[in-house]
Amino acid sequence: MSKKINKWVLISIILAVLLISLLVYIGVKSYKFAKESEKNDIFLQGAQYGYQNAVANLMQSGADCKPVDVYIQNETMQFIDASCLSG
């Protein structure tokens, strides 16, 4: 009878180890997902700040009715406030 008890004890220990391993695995995955999500949020906040800063700079530069040069890669455009054209 002690061999049957030992088998059940061994099976219980193996199942407990598997359960603990599964819980640790899920915890690590959740932690990594939360960290990646946090990094993504910070990146999006930085991009939004950059867009707002670029538009504010364009508006400030064009406030005196002079053309504003905008460069992107190998292309250049000049922007001017439409209200400056009517005056």
C-alpha positions as CSV (number, residue, x, y, z in Angstrom):
1,M,0.0,0.0,0.0
2,S,2.9,2.4,0.6
3,K,3.9,2.1,-3.0
4,K,0.5,3.3,-4.1
5,I,0.7,6.2,-1.7
6,N,4.2,7.0,-3.0
7,K,2.8,7.0,-6.5
8,W,0.1,9.5,-5.6
9,V,2.5,11.6,-3.7
10,L,4.8,11.6,-6.7
11,I,2.0,12.5,-9.1
12,S,0.8,15.3,-6.7
13,I,4.3,16.7,-6.5
14,I,4.7,16.6,-10.3
15,L,1.3,18.3,-10.8
16,A,2.2,20.9,-8.2
17,V,5.5,21.7,-10.0
18,L,3.7,21.9,-13.3
19,L,1.1,24.3,-11.9
20,I,3.8,26.5,-10.3
21,S,5.7,26.5,-13.6
22,L,2.6,27.5,-15.5
23,L,1.8,30.3,-13.1
24,V,5.4,31.6,-13.3
25,Y,5.3,31.4,-17.1
26,I,2.0,33.4,-17.2
27,G,3.3,35.9,-14.8
28,V,6.5,36.5,-16.8
29,K,4.4,36.8,-20.0
30,S,2.1,39.3,-18.4
31,Y,5.0,41.4,-17.0
32,K,6.7,41.5,-20.4
33,F,3.4,42.5,-22.1
34,A,2.9,45.3,-19.6
35,K,6.4,46.6,-20.1
36,E,6.0,46.6,-23.9
37,S,2.7,48.3,-23.6
38,E,4.3,51.0,-21.4
39,K,7.1,51.5,-23.9
40,N,4.6,51.8,-26.7
41,D,2.6,54.4,-24.8
42,I,5.7,56.4,-24.1
43,F,6.7,56.3,-27.8
44,L,3.2,57.5,-28.9
45,Q,3.3,60.3,-26.4
46,G,6.7,61.4,-27.7
47,A,5.5,61.2,-31.3
48,Q,2.4,63.3,-30.4
49,Y,4.6,65.9,-28.7
50,G,6.8,66.0,-31.8
51,Y,3.9,66.6,-34.1
52,Q,2.5,69.3,-31.9
53,N,5.9,71.0,-31.6
54,A,6.4,70.9,-35.4
55,V,3.0,72.5,-36.1
56,A,3.6,75.1,-33.5
57,N,7.0,76.0,-35.0
58,L,5.3,76.3,-38.5
59,M,2.7,78.6,-37.1
60,Q,5.2,80.8,-35.3
61,S,7.5,80.9,-38.4
62,G,4.6,81.8,-40.7
63,A,3.1,84.5,-38.4
64,D,5.0,87.3,-40.1
65,C,3.6,86.5,-43.6
66,K,7.0,85.2,-44.9
67,P,7.2,81.8,-46.6
68,V,8.3,79.0,-44.5
69,D,10.6,76.3,-46.1
70,V,9.7,72.8,-45.1
71,Y,12.1,70.0,-46.0
72,I,11.4,66.3,-46.1
73,Q,14.0,63.9,-47.5
74,N,15.0,65.4,-50.9
75,E,11.9,67.6,-51.3
76,T,11.4,71.2,-50.3
77,M,8.1,73.1,-50.1
78,Q,7.3,76.7,-49.1
79,F,4.2,77.4,-47.0
80,I,2.6,80.7,-46.4
81,D,-0.5,81.6,-44.3
82,A,-3.5,82.0,-46.5
83,S,-4.6,85.1,-44.7
84,C,-1.4,86.8,-45.8
85,L,-2.4,86.3,-49.5
86,S,-5.7,88.2,-49.2
87,G,-4.2,91.3,-47.6
